[in-house]
Amino acid sequence: MNELQPVLDGESLITPAAVEADIAALHPSHDGDQLAIATAELGLVLHTARQGFESGRDPVQTMRWTVEALHKTRRKVNPRVWRALIPLAQEHPVAEYFHRDPFTRWSFRKPRGYSGDARLLDFIYQHESVQGDVADALPVGQSLYAYSKYYPSCVAVRERRDLLTRQVDEIADERGQGTEVLTIAAGHLREADNSVALKDGRISRWVALDQDPMSVGSVARDFSGSRVEAIDGSVRGLLTDAYKLGTFDFVYSAGLYDYLTDAVAIRLTKRCMKMLKPGGTLLFANFSPELTDDGYMETFMDWTLLLRSEADMWSIVNASVDRNTVDASVFFGENRNIVYAVIRKRD
Ligand SMILES: C[S@@+](CC[C@H](N)C(=O)[O-])C[C@H]1O[C@@H](n2cnc3c(N)ncnc32)[C@H](O)[C@@H]1O
């Protein structure tokens, strides 16, 4: 680890070792035959993908085919068998081709020491700050990125950013001058770039909290002179009320619950409800099990997420609030790759 990397707070940041332990506890044994068959099937997928790249065929065709094949394998086998397959894919020579895609490479190498950092999200947002990396990639890498940035999961993340901008603006319309917003795990706060309410001064305070000092520095720089306050803080600090942030009209988090176990997600949701003013709104988002690039993400990107269904989101809501005091809803984004929970505290 280099000195710029954040200290992981133990309340989130799913690591491969943590997933391994959870899966081992849930599925104490697996059928050795299934592992042998799955290993052979995966070997064939990887071999075919390698041949595809080496044949000089359009690399995008190979990537599309591999993403689908890995998704099918992941769905078919016991989760513990799947975890055993992941290193086989990662160590296979074909990985080198996929890592020519700058987006896949950044995810796999984790230069900030953990999965799903804000710069990775900038590859999804096609933000100008990553254009240098894209320009420096080999032509095959550029072609792969031109495809990978349109994975359904990436389309859903861009929709999520825009949905958040709209939510902030609508809440500021409703609540008026002096609206206060808290973003937990803000990353680079890209959703604020297009917020009309921020530009026209209806937001009096927009706290952007993240555990990665580099992301906090980026927000402080990009939004200096605005009502955005970048705070270096963690879920753990929020749970113990270490920052004394007060209350807000809107509290939300995107790209965080995917790393939180149910127990921590419920504790955080309860804490967030305490930080809402009467009539305030909490929103949290999570990737759904309808993701189709899950197998590719977990292997060649080494990016593991906790996927949640509508029912899983309702379980968190129901365990966190008294339903007589709130209005709650759970809904999918357009391509159902991301699911949202919204809880409004009654006045
Ligand atoms: C996938 S990014 C999402 C960034 C942003 N919300 C977005 O949607 O573009 C996840 C962010 O969560 C932050 N994060 C992860 N665990 C955290 C924790 N325990 N406390 C605070 N921030 C955390 C990371 O530093 C990273 O910036």
The ligand as an SDF file (V2000), in Angstrom:
LIG
                    3D

 27 29  0  0  0  0  0  0  0  0999 V2000
  -18.3760    3.0300   -6.0690 C   0  0  0  0  0  0  0  0  0  0  0  0
  -17.7820    4.5430   -5.3620 S   0  0  0  0  0  0  0  0  0  0  0  0
  -19.2490    5.5410   -5.4930 C   0  0  0  0  0  0  0  0  0  0  0  0
  -18.9520    7.0090   -5.5500 C   0  0  0  0  0  0  0  0  0  0  0  0
  -20.1710    7.8920   -5.8150 C   0  0  0  0  0  0  0  0  0  0  0  0
  -21.1660    7.7700   -4.7800 N   0  0  0  0  0  0  0  0  0  0  0  0
  -20.7510    7.5980   -7.1740 C   0  0  0  0  0  0  0  0  0  0  0  0
  -21.8810    7.0580   -7.2130 O   0  0  0  0  0  0  0  0  0  0  0  0
  -20.1080    7.9280   -8.1690 O   0  0  0  0  0  0  0  0  0  0  0  0
  -17.7500    4.0600   -3.6720 C   0  0  0  0  0  0  0  0  0  0  0  0
  -17.2210    5.1080   -2.7260 C   0  0  0  0  0  0  0  0  0  0  0  0
  -17.4960    4.6600   -1.4100 O   0  0  0  0  0  0  0  0  0  0  0  0
  -16.4550    5.0790   -0.5770 C   0  0  0  0  0  0  0  0  0  0  0  0
  -16.5100    4.2360    0.6250 N   0  0  0  0  0  0  0  0  0  0  0  0
  -16.3910    2.8950    0.6810 C   0  0  0  0  0  0  0  0  0  0  0  0
  -16.4930    2.4720    1.9430 N   0  0  0  0  0  0  0  0  0  0  0  0
  -16.7050    3.5580    2.7130 C   0  0  0  0  0  0  0  0  0  0  0  0
  -16.8720    3.7600    4.1050 C   0  0  0  0  0  0  0  0  0  0  0  0
  -16.8680    2.7530    4.9450 N   0  0  0  0  0  0  0  0  0  0  0  0
  -17.0640    5.0150    4.5460 N   0  0  0  0  0  0  0  0  0  0  0  0
  -17.0840    6.0590    3.6750 C   0  0  0  0  0  0  0  0  0  0  0  0
  -16.9170    5.9360    2.3560 N   0  0  0  0  0  0  0  0  0  0  0  0
  -16.7280    4.6960    1.8700 C   0  0  0  0  0  0  0  0  0  0  0  0
  -15.2280    4.8800   -1.4260 C   0  0  0  0  0  0  0  0  0  0  0  0
  -14.1340    5.6430   -0.9630 O   0  0  0  0  0  0  0  0  0  0  0  0
  -15.7350    5.3220   -2.8070 C   0  0  0  0  0  0  0  0  0  0  0  0
  -15.4820    6.6920   -3.0370 O   0  0  0  0  0  0  0  0  0  0  0  0
  1  2  1  0
  2  3  1  0
  2 10  1  0
  3  4  1  0
  4  5  1  0
  5  6  1  0
  5  7  1  0
  7  8  2  0
  7  9  1  0
 10 11  1  0
 11 12  1  0
 11 26  1  0
 12 13  1  0
 13 14  1  0
 13 24  1  0
 14 15  1  0
 14 23  1  0
 15 16  2  0
 16 17  1  0
 17 18  1  0
 17 23  2  0
 18 19  1  0
 18 20  2  0
 20 21  1  0
 21 22  2  0
 22 23  1  0
 24 25  1  0
 24 26  1  0
 26 27  1  0
M  CHG  2   2   1   9  -1
M  END
$$$$
